[in-house]
Amino acid sequence: MRFVKVQTFDQWRTEARRLLLSDVPPEQVAWMADDEQLSLFDSHGDAELPVTQAAFTVPKAFLELAKIIACHRIGTRWSLLYRTLWRLMHGERHLLQITTDQDVDALMSMRKAVTRDVHKMKAFVRFRKVIDSDGREVYVAWHRPDHRIVRLAAPFFSRRFSGMNWSILTPDESVTWDQTSLQYGPGVPVSDAPDDDALEELWKTYYASIFNPARVKVDTMKREMPVRHWPTLPETSLIADLLHTAPERVAAMVDQNEGFAETAMHYMPERIDLESLRAAVVDCQACDLHQHATQPVFGEGPPDARIVLVGEQPGDREDLDGRPFVGPAGKLLDEALSQAGIRRGDVYLTNVVKHFKFTEPPTSRGKRRLHQKPNAREVFACRPWLEAELMLIQPIAILCLGATPSQALFGRDFQVSKHRGEIRATDWCDRTMATWHPAAILRMPDQHRRTEMQQQLVADLTRIHPTRPPT
């Protein structure tokens, strides 16, 4: 038995490579937890295995998955990863596609736990302003994640708060941003975080103003915002009073005839997975589009797809069939995918808005209903469905088809005509791009321009493909 102790993904990758090249099966390796000590009679794997320059190819999807699993806190993560790697290299090349496999199922559950923890870190981190020894403003936050996710979440904060100096402290590891680069350091206790300041009072005022008493679900709130995070969230000190006065505030809102900005979050299932979401979207009434559409059209494709294509909304054919991109625009997209060397079955297809918005033609008998662009309210109401899909799939690349999905992910000022083909990082993916919607190409009256746009769509699909480096 070889005993191997590692703490990081890079260390595990080095040791796993040496073990694999030495043909050491998983049952002969004991991967030790960070705080375990070798006994007098345990052997060290490092001294027994030679360093070799031999090469082998590991599926990229596994390496990307392993980087996430390495952040999980469970001690068995290293042995599970090595056992999976061994199987991949010994005749089970497509193992990760077998979702019913016990090891694969465990890996996917761990990935979901880590990515959910990253999502909560993005939601729950609150910065406090402090003045450092040089008189500069620095923003500091303390957070206690469930897993070792600092390096997964830090790039998001560097993009979101690029113009300020900040540090995020956690018990495991800390990260500092100086507006140029991320620097990582050891973890610190909560006692090292700064005390309350004026920014907290400002945040409390804002939170109280957006608190909607008509949508209060205490159990859901505690599940999505666990009580263990409350000490570092200034707004939680207001919750008791806000809940106490909620009935009176609801009555006042009704008296004033105020409308509630409902979103799809109200219809989210208890268990978040693609099948549960697909079943729950049938009951969604977050906006008025459900009243006239035949049915909602949810996303379609493999749950571990590396590419997600996001359109605006289903069309006439999609509304009738209940599947995305099956009408004329879908056929054009299929042609473009084929020309780009991408199989439709390998990508996940979805839309920002799940119900068809349309107007009837002057004489409707036998004629296709006319597409109508969804407004900002409808996009906002439906957005949680798309966010849940992206959170679960964790794609390597996202391609926004048209203005509506592009503005949903990049911001309302984004213009496809100016920024088409640019690869940018978003909250959901580091490789996100916007291109023409196939329907816009079909509607282009100028044949020369239509051909040019179709060629650009193919070029953008080719460039966003995750196996091809950006140019």
C-alpha positions as CSV (number, residue, x, y, z in Angstrom):
1,M,0.0,0.0,0.0
2,R,1.3,3.4,-0.9
3,F,0.3,6.4,1.2
4,V,0.0,9.7,-0.6
5,K,-0.8,13.0,1.0
6,V,-1.8,16.0,-1.1
7,Q,-3.6,19.3,-0.4
8,T,-4.2,20.9,-3.9
9,F,-5.3,19.8,-7.3
10,D,-1.9,20.4,-8.8
11,Q,-0.3,18.2,-6.2
12,W,-2.9,15.5,-6.8
13,R,-2.4,15.7,-10.6
14,T,1.4,15.3,-10.2
15,E,1.0,12.3,-7.9
16,A,-1.8,10.7,-9.9
17,R,0.4,10.9,-13.0
18,R,3.3,9.2,-11.4
19,L,1.1,6.5,-10.0
20,L,-0.7,5.9,-13.3
21,L,2.6,5.7,-15.2
22,S,3.8,3.2,-12.7
23,D,0.7,1.1,-13.2
24,V,-0.4,1.4,-9.6
25,P,-4.1,0.4,-9.3
26,P,-6.5,2.5,-7.1
27,E,-6.8,-0.3,-4.4
28,Q,-3.1,0.0,-3.7
29,V,-3.1,3.7,-3.0
30,A,-4.3,5.4,0.2
31,W,-4.9,9.1,-0.4
32,M,-4.6,10.9,3.0
33,A,-6.7,13.8,4.2
34,D,-4.9,17.1,4.8
35,D,-4.7,16.7,8.6
36,E,-3.7,13.0,8.6
37,Q,-0.2,11.9,9.7
38,L,1.8,8.9,8.4
39,S,2.7,6.3,11.0
40,L,6.2,4.9,11.5
41,F,5.4,1.9,9.3
42,D,3.6,3.7,6.4
43,S,5.5,4.1,3.2
44,H,5.7,7.3,1.2
45,G,4.7,7.0,-2.4
46,D,7.0,9.8,-3.6
47,A,10.2,7.9,-2.8
48,E,9.1,4.7,-4.6
49,L,7.9,6.1,-7.9
50,P,10.3,7.4,-10.5
51,V,9.7,10.6,-12.3
52,T,9.1,9.9,-16.0
53,Q,8.5,11.9,-19.1
54,A,6.1,9.4,-20.7
55,A,2.9,11.0,-22.0
56,F,-0.7,10.1,-22.0
57,T,-3.9,11.9,-22.8
58,V,-6.5,12.6,-20.2
59,P,-10.0,13.8,-21.3
60,K,-10.2,17.5,-20.9
61,A,-13.7,17.2,-19.4
62,F,-12.3,15.1,-16.6
63,L,-9.5,17.6,-15.8
64,E,-12.1,20.4,-15.7
65,L,-14.3,18.3,-13.4
66,A,-11.4,17.3,-11.2
67,K,-10.4,21.0,-10.6
68,I,-13.9,21.5,-9.1
69,I,-14.0,18.3,-7.1
70,A,-10.6,19.1,-5.6
71,C,-12.3,22.1,-3.8
72,H,-14.7,19.8,-2.0
73,R,-14.0,19.3,1.6
74,I,-14.6,15.5,1.8
75,G,-11.4,13.6,2.4
76,T,-12.3,10.8,-0.1
77,R,-12.2,13.2,-3.1
78,W,-8.6,12.3,-4.1
79,S,-9.2,8.5,-4.1
80,L,-12.5,8.9,-6.0
81,L,-10.7,11.1,-8.6
82,Y,-7.8,8.6,-9.0
83,R,-10.2,5.7,-9.3
84,T,-12.1,7.5,-12.0
85,L,-8.9,8.5,-13.8
86,W,-7.7,4.8,-13.7
87,R,-11.0,3.6,-15.2
88,L,-10.8,6.3,-18.0
89,M,-7.3,5.2,-18.8
90,H,-8.2,1.4,-18.7
91,G,-10.9,0.9,-21.3
92,E,-13.7,3.2,-20.0
93,R,-13.0,6.3,-22.1
94,H,-16.6,7.4,-22.0
95,L,-17.2,6.8,-18.3
96,L,-18.2,10.4,-17.5
97,Q,-21.2,10.0,-19.9
98,I,-22.6,7.2,-17.8
99,T,-24.6,9.2,-15.2
100,T,-25.9,6.0,-13.5
101,D,-22.4,4.9,-12.6
102,Q,-21.8,5.1,-8.9
103,D,-18.4,6.9,-9.1
104,V,-19.8,9.3,-11.8
105,D,-22.9,10.0,-9.7
106,A,-20.7,10.8,-6.7
107,L,-18.6,13.2,-8.7
108,M,-21.6,15.0,-10.1
109,S,-23.1,15.4,-6.6
110,M,-19.8,16.8,-5.4
111,R,-19.6,19.2,-8.3
112,K,-23.1,20.4,-7.6
113,A,-22.2,21.0,-4.0
114,V,-19.1,23.0,-4.9
115,T,-20.7,25.1,-7.6
116,R,-23.6,25.9,-5.3
117,D,-21.2,27.0,-2.6
118,V,-19.5,29.3,-5.2
119,H,-22.9,30.7,-6.1
120,K,-23.6,31.4,-2.4
121,M,-20.2,33.0,-1.9
122,K,-21.0,35.4,-4.7
123,A,-24.3,36.2,-3.0
124,F,-23.3,36.4,0.6
125,V,-19.9,38.2,0.6
126,R,-20.2,41.7,2.1
127,F,-17.3,44.1,2.0
128,R,-16.4,46.6,4.7
129,K,-14.3,49.7,4.1
130,V,-11.1,50.0,6.1
131,I,-8.1,52.4,5.8
132,D,-4.7,50.8,5.6
133,S,-1.4,52.0,7.0
134,D,-0.8,54.1,3.8
135,G,-4.2,55.9,4.2
136,R,-5.8,54.0,1.2
137,E,-9.3,52.7,1.2
138,V,-9.4,48.9,1.2
139,Y,-12.5,46.7,1.3
140,V,-12.4,43.6,3.4
141,A,-14.9,40.7,3.7
142,W,-14.9,37.5,5.8
143,H,-16.8,34.5,4.6
144,R,-17.1,30.9,5.8
145,P,-17.7,28.6,2.7
146,D,-18.6,25.0,3.0
147,H,-15.8,24.0,0.7
148,R,-12.4,25.3,-0.4
149,I,-13.7,27.5,-3.2
150,V,-11.7,30.7,-2.9
151,R,-9.8,30.2,-6.1
152,L,-12.9,29.2,-8.0
153,A,-14.8,32.3,-6.9
154,A,-12.1,35.0,-6.8
155,P,-12.0,35.7,-10.6
156,F,-15.7,36.7,-10.4
157,F,-15.0,39.3,-7.7
158,S,-11.9,40.6,-9.6
159,R,-14.2,41.2,-12.6
160,R,-17.2,42.6,-10.6
161,F,-15.0,44.8,-8.3
162,S,-12.1,45.5,-10.6
163,G,-11.8,49.2,-9.7
164,M,-11.2,48.8,-6.0
165,N,-8.7,47.1,-3.7
166,W,-10.2,44.3,-1.7
167,S,-9.5,41.2,0.3
168,I,-11.8,38.2,1.1
169,L,-10.8,36.2,4.2
170,T,-11.9,32.6,4.8
171,P,-10.8,30.0,7.4
172,D,-9.0,28.0,4.7
173,E,-7.5,30.6,2.4
174,S,-7.6,34.3,1.6
175,V,-7.4,36.4,-1.6
176,T,-6.4,40.0,-2.3
177,W,-7.1,42.1,-5.4
178,D,-4.9,45.2,-6.0
179,Q,-6.8,46.1,-9.3
180,T,-4.1,44.2,-11.2
181,S,-3.8,40.6,-10.0
182,L,-5.1,38.2,-7.5
183,Q,-2.8,37.1,-4.6
184,Y,-3.6,34.2,-2.4
185,G,-2.6,33.7,1.2
186,P,-3.4,31.7,4.3
187,G,-6.8,31.6,6.0
188,V,-7.7,33.8,8.9
189,P,-10.3,33.6,11.7
190,V,-13.3,35.8,11.8
191,S,-11.8,38.0,14.5
192,D,-9.4,39.4,11.8
193,A,-12.3,40.8,9.8
194,P,-13.1,44.6,10.3
195,D,-16.0,45.8,12.4
196,D,-19.2,47.4,11.3
197,D,-19.0,50.7,9.5
198,A,-21.1,53.3,7.7
199,L,-21.4,51.0,4.6
200,E,-23.3,48.5,6.6
201,E,-25.9,51.1,7.5
202,L,-26.2,52.1,3.9
203,W,-26.7,48.5,2.9
204,K,-29.3,47.9,5.6
205,T,-31.3,50.9,4.3
206,Y,-31.2,49.5,0.8
207,Y,-32.1,46.0,1.9
208,A,-35.1,47.3,3.9
209,S,-36.3,49.2,0.8
210,I,-36.2,46.2,-1.5
211,F,-37.6,43.7,1.0
212,N,-40.9,42.4,-0.4
213,P,-43.2,41.2,2.4
214,A,-45.6,39.6,-0.1
215,R,-43.0,37.0,-1.1
216,V,-41.6,36.0,2.3
217,K,-41.0,32.2,2.7
218,V,-39.0,31.8,5.9
219,D,-38.0,28.1,5.3
220,T,-36.9,28.9,1.7
221,M,-35.0,32.0,2.9
222,K,-33.1,29.9,5.5
223,R,-32.3,27.2,2.9
224,E,-31.0,29.7,0.4
225,M,-29.4,32.0,3.0
226,P,-28.2,29.6,5.7
227,V,-28.2,30.9,9.2
228,R,-24.5,30.2,9.6
229,H,-23.8,33.1,7.2
230,W,-26.0,35.6,9.0
231,P,-23.3,37.0,11.3
232,T,-21.4,38.4,8.3
233,L,-24.5,39.7,6.5
234,P,-25.5,43.1,7.9
235,E,-29.0,42.9,6.5
236,T,-29.9,39.8,8.6
237,S,-30.1,42.0,11.7
238,L,-33.2,43.5,10.1
239,I,-35.0,40.3,9.2
240,A,-36.8,39.8,12.6
241,D,-38.4,43.3,12.4
242,L,-39.2,43.0,8.7
243,L,-40.9,39.7,9.2
244,H,-42.8,41.1,12.2
245,T,-44.2,44.0,10.2
246,A,-44.7,42.0,6.9
247,P,-48.5,41.6,7.2
248,E,-49.0,45.4,7.7
249,R,-46.7,46.2,4.8
250,V,-48.5,43.8,2.5
251,A,-51.8,45.4,3.4
252,A,-50.4,48.8,2.7
253,M,-49.1,47.7,-0.7
254,V,-52.5,46.3,-1.6
255,D,-54.2,49.5,-0.5
256,Q,-51.8,51.4,-2.7
257,N,-52.5,49.0,-5.6
258,E,-48.8,48.3,-6.1
259,G,-47.9,45.5,-8.4
260,F,-45.5,42.8,-7.3
261,A,-42.5,42.2,-9.6
262,E,-42.9,38.4,-9.6
263,T,-40.2,36.2,-11.1
264,A,-39.8,32.5,-11.8
265,M,-38.1,32.1,-8.4
266,H,-41.6,31.7,-7.0
267,Y,-42.0,28.5,-9.1
268,M,-38.6,26.9,-8.5
269,P,-38.8,23.3,-7.3
270,E,-37.3,22.2,-4.0
271,R,-34.8,20.0,-5.7
272,I,-32.8,21.8,-8.4
273,D,-31.9,19.6,-11.4
274,L,-32.7,19.8,-15.0
275,E,-35.6,17.3,-14.9
276,S,-37.2,19.0,-11.9
277,L,-36.8,22.4,-13.6
278,R,-38.4,21.1,-16.8
279,A,-41.4,19.8,-14.8
280,A,-41.7,23.0,-12.7
281,V,-41.7,25.4,-15.7
282,V,-45.0,24.0,-16.8
283,D,-46.7,25.8,-13.8
284,C,-44.8,29.1,-14.3
285,Q,-47.0,32.2,-14.3
286,A,-44.4,34.8,-13.5
287,C,-45.5,36.9,-16.5
288,D,-48.5,37.0,-18.8
289,L,-47.0,35.1,-21.7
290,H,-48.2,31.8,-20.3
291,Q,-51.8,32.8,-20.9
292,H,-51.5,32.6,-24.7
293,A,-48.6,30.3,-25.4
294,T,-49.3,26.6,-26.1
295,Q,-46.7,25.4,-23.6
296,P,-43.4,26.5,-22.1
297,V,-40.3,25.4,-24.0
298,F,-37.5,24.4,-21.7
299,G,-33.8,23.8,-22.7
300,E,-32.7,20.6,-24.4
301,G,-29.4,18.8,-24.5
302,P,-26.9,16.8,-22.4
303,P,-26.7,17.9,-18.7
304,D,-22.9,18.1,-19.0
305,A,-22.8,19.9,-22.3
306,R,-19.6,22.0,-22.9
307,I,-21.4,24.5,-25.1
308,V,-24.7,26.2,-24.3
309,L,-26.5,28.2,-27.1
310,V,-29.0,30.7,-25.7
311,G,-31.7,32.2,-27.9
312,E,-34.4,34.8,-27.2
313,Q,-37.7,32.8,-27.0
314,P,-39.4,29.9,-28.7
315,G,-41.0,30.5,-32.1
316,D,-44.3,29.3,-33.6
317,R,-43.0,25.8,-34.4
318,E,-41.2,25.4,-31.0
319,D,-44.4,26.5,-29.2
320,L,-46.4,23.7,-30.8
321,D,-43.7,21.0,-30.5
322,G,-42.4,21.9,-27.1
323,R,-38.7,21.8,-28.2
324,P,-36.2,24.6,-28.8
325,F,-34.9,25.4,-32.3
326,V,-37.0,23.1,-34.4
327,G,-38.5,25.7,-36.8
328,P,-36.9,27.4,-39.8
329,A,-34.4,29.2,-37.5
330,G,-33.5,25.9,-36.0
331,K,-32.8,24.3,-39.4
332,L,-30.5,27.2,-40.3
333,L,-28.8,26.7,-36.9
334,D,-28.4,23.0,-37.6
335,E,-26.6,23.8,-40.9
336,A,-24.3,26.3,-39.2
337,L,-23.5,23.7,-36.4
338,S,-22.7,21.1,-39.1
339,Q,-20.4,23.5,-41.0
340,A,-18.6,24.3,-37.7
341,G,-18.0,20.7,-37.0
342,I,-20.3,20.6,-34.0
343,R,-23.0,17.9,-33.4
344,R,-26.3,19.3,-32.3
345,G,-26.6,16.5,-29.7
346,D,-23.4,17.7,-28.0
347,V,-24.8,21.2,-27.2
348,Y,-27.4,22.5,-24.9
349,L,-30.1,24.7,-26.5
350,T,-32.3,27.0,-24.5
351,N,-33.9,30.5,-24.5
352,V,-34.0,33.4,-22.1
353,V,-37.8,33.4,-22.3
354,K,-39.6,30.1,-22.1
355,H,-43.0,31.1,-23.6
356,F,-43.7,32.2,-27.1
357,K,-44.8,35.9,-27.4
358,F,-46.6,36.6,-30.7
359,T,-49.3,38.5,-32.5
360,E,-51.8,36.9,-34.8
361,P,-51.5,37.7,-38.6
362,P,-54.4,39.6,-40.2
363,T,-55.9,36.4,-41.5
364,S,-54.7,33.7,-39.1
365,R,-56.1,30.6,-40.8
366,G,-53.2,28.4,-41.7
367,K,-50.6,31.1,-41.2
368,R,-47.7,31.2,-38.8
369,R,-48.1,33.5,-35.8
370,L,-45.8,36.5,-35.8
371,H,-42.9,36.7,-33.4
372,Q,-43.0,39.7,-30.9
373,K,-40.0,40.7,-28.9
374,P,-40.3,40.1,-25.2
375,N,-40.1,43.2,-23.0
376,A,-37.7,43.8,-20.1
377,R,-40.3,42.8,-17.5
378,E,-40.9,39.4,-19.2
379,V,-37.1,38.8,-19.6
380,F,-36.6,39.6,-15.9
381,A,-39.4,37.4,-14.8
382,C,-38.1,34.4,-16.8
383,R,-34.4,34.9,-16.1
384,P,-34.2,32.5,-13.1
385,W,-34.9,29.5,-15.3
386,L,-31.9,30.3,-17.5
387,E,-29.6,31.1,-14.5
388,A,-30.6,27.7,-13.0
389,E,-29.8,25.9,-16.2
390,L,-26.4,27.6,-16.5
391,M,-25.6,26.9,-12.8
392,L,-26.3,23.2,-13.3
393,I,-24.6,22.7,-16.6
394,Q,-21.4,24.8,-15.9
395,P,-20.6,25.1,-19.6
396,I,-17.1,25.8,-20.9
397,A,-18.6,28.1,-23.6
398,I,-21.8,30.1,-24.0
399,L,-23.0,31.6,-27.3
400,C,-25.8,34.2,-27.1
401,L,-27.9,34.2,-30.3
402,G,-29.2,37.7,-30.8
403,A,-29.7,40.9,-28.7
404,T,-32.0,39.6,-25.9
405,P,-29.7,36.8,-24.5
406,S,-26.6,39.0,-25.1
407,Q,-28.0,41.8,-23.0
408,A,-29.3,39.4,-20.4
409,L,-25.7,38.1,-19.8
410,F,-23.5,41.0,-20.8
411,G,-25.7,44.0,-19.7
412,R,-28.4,46.2,-21.3
413,D,-25.8,48.4,-23.1
414,F,-24.4,45.4,-25.1
415,Q,-24.8,45.7,-28.9
416,V,-24.4,42.6,-31.0
417,S,-23.6,44.7,-34.1
418,K,-20.6,46.2,-32.3
419,H,-19.3,43.4,-30.2
420,R,-20.3,40.2,-32.1
421,G,-17.5,37.6,-32.0
422,E,-15.8,39.0,-28.9
423,I,-15.0,36.4,-26.2
424,R,-15.7,37.7,-22.7
425,A,-16.0,36.4,-19.2
426,T,-19.4,36.5,-17.5
427,D,-20.7,35.3,-14.2
428,W,-21.5,32.0,-15.8
429,C,-18.6,31.2,-18.1
430,D,-15.2,32.6,-19.0
431,R,-15.9,32.0,-22.7
432,T,-19.1,33.8,-23.6
433,M,-19.8,35.3,-27.0
434,A,-22.6,37.0,-28.9
435,T,-23.6,36.3,-32.5
436,W,-26.5,36.7,-34.8
437,H,-29.8,34.8,-34.1
438,P,-30.6,32.5,-37.0
439,A,-34.1,34.1,-37.2
440,A,-32.4,37.5,-37.8
441,I,-30.5,36.0,-40.7
442,L,-33.6,34.6,-42.2
443,R,-35.3,38.0,-42.0
444,M,-32.5,39.9,-43.7
445,P,-33.9,41.0,-47.1
446,D,-30.5,41.6,-48.7
447,Q,-29.2,38.2,-50.0
448,H,-25.5,39.3,-49.9
449,R,-25.8,40.5,-46.3
450,R,-27.7,37.3,-45.3
451,T,-24.9,35.1,-46.7
452,E,-22.4,37.2,-44.9
453,M,-24.2,36.9,-41.6
454,Q,-24.6,33.2,-42.0
455,Q,-20.9,32.8,-42.6
456,Q,-20.2,34.9,-39.5
457,L,-22.5,32.6,-37.4
458,V,-20.5,29.6,-38.6
459,A,-17.2,31.4,-37.8
460,D,-18.4,32.3,-34.3
461,L,-19.6,28.7,-33.6
462,T,-16.2,27.5,-34.7
463,R,-14.3,30.0,-32.6
464,I,-16.3,29.5,-29.4
465,H,-15.9,25.8,-29.5
466,P,-14.1,24.9,-26.2
467,T,-11.5,22.6,-27.8
468,R,-10.3,25.5,-29.9
469,P,-8.2,28.2,-28.2
470,P,-9.5,31.8,-28.7
471,T,-7.7,33.9,-31.3
